Amino acid sequence: MADRDRASNPTQRPSRTTATGGATANSNVSAFLRKIQTHAPNSTQLMGLMTLVISGSILLLLTGLTVTAGFLGLIFFTPLIVISSPIWFPIGAVLFFAVAGFLSFVGFMVAVGGGLSWMYRYYRGLNPPGSDQFDYARTRIYDTASHVKDYAREYGGYLQSKVKDAAPGA
């Protein structure tokens, strides 16, 4: 009877069944489309993606233009650079040493300023970082100096008497 209904209505397509028994390809497609729709980006995410793609394309184009212009400039100006290199090398060396000297001077001045700032805070009693280590080292130096002084007094008299024994008139 089902065959007769299909034969009388040629526009109706027969349903396809899979090996699992009963699931149609149409329901698989619709499940797949529903899954895609649940993970589809919203309009804000889509605008962000479009902004990223457009700005990335523009930056890639500008990078290509910059690299191309750099290579073309190097090709055209290489003969001029080679001919005038006896002038450029001494000028470059002088500029290098001048800039290095200036940066060294500025660096030393920053270090001196930092040291003076630390000393100011230390003597004002504001306890800058590292002041406890500085106090510990200072007390160790003071204790060592006092021990050496006591040792010199104790054994200095002993050596003084030995010198008098060796040279009584001295």
Steps between C-alpha positions, in 0.01 A plus 500: 500500500785738572638420159167596343499839683851575373408400150189720498685809640835534316591832670535341844852380575564186690662548840853370542583295804847449638660189635413609856142442415255776465702825502469690176764711329265797521489484880882474510532815292252689713681392819827617350346836405356544852844428646656761273235756591564456873869575447447785257655831606281793599517836325762644740733207444443520126587873496811431707606229258440728202700779666784258566501371143486848346769653724719192457468527122588869506803440721614211279470726194696778670768253609535376144526854367762591762715196428472557126594867533792409725639249251454738207669780694789270589536397135498859370713655776763226540741659248473835679557332838805310371653810341446719806588234764839659581301800626224306675721268706685771697179698546327184623785420740496853644122494535514155663754609761317827564168325555663225710675762714181700545298192596773388741505845660121501535508149644764592755304811598185294550698256717650786704156657540358170619788454746460852638126449532558174689754667732262790567219262590735291715630794702149638540398166654256397228651145472557465125535149352826337611550720806486201735786333310694826512450525878610138546818557295575820693469326838717212377771744388479690831521177705796372298681832537445501878626139525812588302555805722468291818731236354757766413488646853534158657784372287654840422617534859650153481694588189606837652653323800686257272648793308622656827660168599687478168621863515501624859602851408231541240 
